[in-house]
Amino acid sequence: MQIIKKVLNSSVVLVEDDRGVERVLLGKGIGFAHRPGDVVPPGAHDRVFVELRETDQRNFVDLVSQIPVDFVELTRRIVADAESEGLEFDPHIYLALTDHLHFAIERERRGIAIVNRLVAEVRNLYPLEHRIGLRAVGLLREKFGVDIPTDEAANIAFHLVNAQVGREDMDAAGVVSLVASIIKIVTHASTIAVVGDDLHGARFLTHLHFFAERLFAERMLGDDDFLLQTMRTRHPDAVTTAERVRTFIDREYGVAVPDEEVAYLALHIARASLPAASD
């Protein structure tokens, strides 16, 4: 049994169960005609119980008391859309995304333009989250009548990636930024044009994606140099380019990239240099 402790607005109430566990209950109209002490009535299918950490819950309560309820409703719809695609989120998404949507609309109304220069990389690395972000942009435009730029889909995608279960500590923006930097180094040092549309380009982007995630998670491969020595013999140009990437990461991130990682990076550079028809 859930008892209402506090009505925050028409779509958000704070509830407590028989064990004294507090949750935030989201549901359109759930706050109408209810008072503290009321038992939560049997719910509709679109109601969501959110068990936030203490700090998140306090911040969420503060946030929804300051912004229109429409932003909470939109977050609920976007999360439901993403979950229907098979994604699973940490409850923090409700705080982070609601706050972001409100900021995005306020920013646009004030004419403050913020350019996301990593849109193409986000679209390639996180295509599902980006598609959900595009649908979210459509919802924002429809609800508020504000011409939110399509690039905002990438910002929403960052939140969807960062909040996924098992990836809560991952910095999606950092991953995308690193991948973009590596692509720039590789394309300047070789004939590769990484667009992700052909098989080799897609493989290369996938490798860079997981390489960046391993780097930020401090779970990089070992220092076995056997493969690297083999690659030096067979694909010296690819190894030279991979070494440039290693130097860049050491300088900019203070991370020593192991030989095995350099070898696999060189391998994927060499494969991406092949004509697509040769596969």
C-alpha positions in Angstrom: 0.0 0.0 0.0 1.3 3.5 -0.9 0.4 6.5 1.1 0.7 10.0 -0.3 3.1 12.1 1.8 3.1 15.3 -0.3 1.4 16.5 -3.5 4.1 18.3 -5.6 1.9 19.1 -8.5 -0.9 17.6 -10.7 1.4 14.9 -12.0 3.9 14.3 -9.2 3.3 13.1 -5.6 5.7 11.8 -2.9 4.5 8.5 -1.5 5.6 6.1 1.2 5.0 2.3 1.4 4.4 0.1 4.4 8.1 -0.2 5.0 8.6 3.5 5.1 10.3 3.6 1.7 9.7 6.9 -0.1 9.2 7.1 -3.8 8.2 9.7 -6.3 5.1 8.8 -8.2 4.6 10.2 -11.7 1.3 10.0 -13.5 -0.8 12.5 -15.3 -3.5 13.9 -13.0 -2.3 11.8 -10.0 -2.1 15.0 -7.8 -5.6 16.2 -8.5 -8.0 15.9 -5.5 -5.5 14.1 -3.3 -4.1 15.1 0.1 -1.3 13.8 2.3 -2.5 10.6 4.1 -4.6 9.4 1.2 -4.0 5.9 -0.1 -2.8 5.9 -3.7 -5.6 4.6 -5.8 -5.1 1.7 -8.2 -3.1 3.2 -11.0 -3.3 3.4 -14.7 -0.6 1.7 -16.8 1.3 4.9 -17.4 2.1 5.6 -13.7 5.7 5.3 -12.8 7.1 4.8 -9.3 10.6 6.3 -9.1 12.9 5.4 -6.2 15.5 8.2 -6.2 18.6 8.5 -4.0 18.1 10.9 -1.1 19.9 13.8 -2.7 18.3 13.2 -6.1 14.8 13.1 -4.5 15.4 16.3 -2.6 16.6 18.0 -5.8 13.8 16.6 -7.8 11.2 17.9 -5.3 12.8 21.3 -5.5 12.9 21.3 -9.3 9.3 20.3 -9.9 8.2 23.1 -7.5 9.9 25.6 -9.7 9.0 24.5 -13.3 5.8 23.8 -15.2 4.5 20.2 -14.8 4.7 19.8 -18.6 8.4 19.1 -18.4 7.9 16.1 -16.0 5.3 14.8 -18.3 7.6 15.0 -21.3 10.4 13.3 -19.4 8.1 10.5 -18.5 7.0 10.1 -22.2 10.6 10.2 -23.5 11.8 7.6 -20.9 8.8 5.4 -21.7 9.7 5.7 -25.4 13.3 4.7 -24.7 12.3 1.8 -22.5 10.0 0.5 -25.3 13.2 0.3 -27.4 14.7 -2.0 -24.7 16.8 0.6 -22.8 16.9 0.5 -19.0 17.7 3.5 -16.9 18.9 4.5 -13.5 16.2 6.6 -11.8 18.5 9.7 -12.0 17.3 10.1 -15.6 14.1 11.7 -14.3 16.0 14.5 -12.5 18.7 15.1 -15.1 16.5 15.0 -18.2 13.6 17.0 -16.7 16.1 19.7 -15.7 17.7 19.6 -19.1 14.5 19.9 -21.1 13.5 23.0 -19.0 16.9 24.5 -19.6 16.7 23.8 -23.4 13.4 25.6 -23.7 14.4 28.5 -21.6 17.6 28.8 -23.5 15.8 28.9 -26.8 13.3 31.4 -25.7 16.1 33.7 -24.6 17.8 33.3 -27.9 20.9 31.6 -26.5 22.4 29.4 -29.1 24.7 26.6 -28.0 26.2 24.6 -30.9 26.9 20.9 -30.4 29.8 20.2 -32.6 29.6 16.4 -32.0 26.2 15.8 -33.6 27.6 13.6 -36.4 29.6 11.5 -33.9 26.6 11.1 -31.6 24.5 10.0 -34.5 27.1 7.4 -35.5 28.0 6.1 -32.1 24.6 6.1 -30.4 22.1 5.8 -33.3 19.2 4.5 -31.1 19.5 7.2 -28.5 19.8 9.8 -31.2 16.6 8.6 -32.9 14.8 8.8 -29.5 16.3 12.3 -29.1 14.9 13.4 -32.5 11.4 12.2 -31.4 11.9 14.1 -28.1 12.7 17.3 -30.0 9.4 16.8 -31.9 7.6 16.6 -28.6 9.2 19.7 -27.3 8.3 21.6 -30.5 4.7 20.4 -30.4 4.2 21.1 -26.7 5.9 24.5 -26.4 5.7 25.9 -29.9 9.4 26.7 -29.8 11.6 25.9 -32.8 14.1 23.7 -30.9 17.0 22.9 -33.3 17.4 19.3 -34.5 20.9 19.3 -32.9 19.2 19.2 -29.5 18.6 15.5 -30.2 22.3 14.9 -29.5 22.2 16.6 -26.1 19.2 14.5 -25.1 21.0 11.4 -26.4 23.9 12.2 -24.0 21.5 12.0 -21.1 19.9 8.7 -22.3 23.4 7.1 -22.7 24.8 8.3 -19.4 21.7 7.2 -17.4 21.5 3.6 -18.7 21.9 0.8 -16.2 25.5 -0.3 -16.1 26.8 2.9 -17.7 25.9 5.4 -15.0 29.6 6.4 -14.5 30.3 6.7 -18.2 30.8 10.2 -19.7 29.0 10.0 -23.1 30.1 13.5 -24.1 33.7 12.6 -23.2 33.5 9.4 -25.3 32.2 11.2 -28.3 34.7 14.0 -28.0 37.6 11.5 -27.8 36.3 9.5 -30.8 36.0 12.7 -32.8 39.6 13.6 -31.9 40.9 10.2 -32.9 39.0 10.4 -36.2 40.6 13.7 -36.9 44.1 12.4 -36.3 43.5 9.3 -38.4 41.9 11.1 -41.3 44.7 13.7 -41.4 47.4 11.0 -41.3 45.9 8.6 -43.8 43.5 8.2 -46.7 40.6 7.0 -44.5 37.4 9.0 -44.6 35.4 7.6 -41.6 31.7 8.2 -42.2 30.4 4.9 -40.8 28.3 4.2 -43.9 30.2 1.3 -45.3 31.2 -1.9 -43.5 34.8 -0.9 -42.8 33.9 2.6 -41.6 31.2 1.1 -39.3 33.6 -1.4 -37.9 36.2 1.3 -37.2 33.7 3.6 -35.4 32.5 0.6 -33.3 36.1 -0.1 -32.3 36.7 3.5 -31.4 33.5 3.6 -29.4 34.5 0.7 -27.2 38.1 1.8 -27.0 37.0 5.2 -25.6 34.7 3.5 -23.1 37.5 1.2 -21.9 39.8 4.2 -21.5 37.3 6.2 -19.4 36.4 3.1 -17.4 40.1 2.3 -16.8 39.7 -1.2 -18.3 42.1 -1.1 -21.1 43.8 -4.1 -22.6 47.3 -5.3 -21.6 50.8 -4.5 -22.7 51.4 -7.7 -24.8 53.5 -6.4 -27.8 53.4 -9.5 -30.0 50.5 -8.2 -32.1 52.0 -4.7 -32.3 55.3 -6.1 -33.6 53.4 -8.1 -36.2 51.4 -5.0 -37.2 54.7 -3.0 -37.5 55.9 -5.5 -40.1 52.6 -5.9 -42.1 51.0 -2.4 -41.7 53.7 0.1 -40.7 51.7 3.1 -41.8 48.7 2.1 -39.7 51.0 1.6 -36.7 52.5 5.0 -37.2 49.0 6.6 -37.2 48.0 4.6 -34.1 51.1 5.8 -32.3 50.1 9.4 -33.0 46.8 8.6 -31.3 48.7 7.1 -28.3 50.8 10.3 -28.1 47.7 12.5 -28.2 45.9 10.6 -25.5 49.0 10.6 -23.3 49.3 14.4 -23.7 45.7 15.3 -23.4 44.3 12.7 -21.0 47.4 11.6 -19.1 46.7 8.0 -19.9 49.4 5.6 -21.2 47.7 3.5 -23.9 49.0 -0.1 -23.7 50.7 -1.8 -26.7 47.8 -4.2 -27.2 45.4 -1.3 -27.6 47.7 0.4 -30.1 47.9 -2.8 -32.0 44.2 -3.3 -32.3 43.7 0.4 -33.2 46.3 -0.1 -36.0 44.5 -3.2 -37.1 41.2 -1.4 -37.5 43.0 1.5 -39.2 44.4 -0.9 -41.7 41.1 -2.6 -42.3 39.3 0.7 -42.7 41.9 1.6 -45.4 40.8 -1.3 -47.6 38.2 -0.8 -50.3 34.7 -1.8 -49.1 34.3 -4.3 -52.0 37.3 -6.4 -50.8 35.4 -7.6 -47.8 
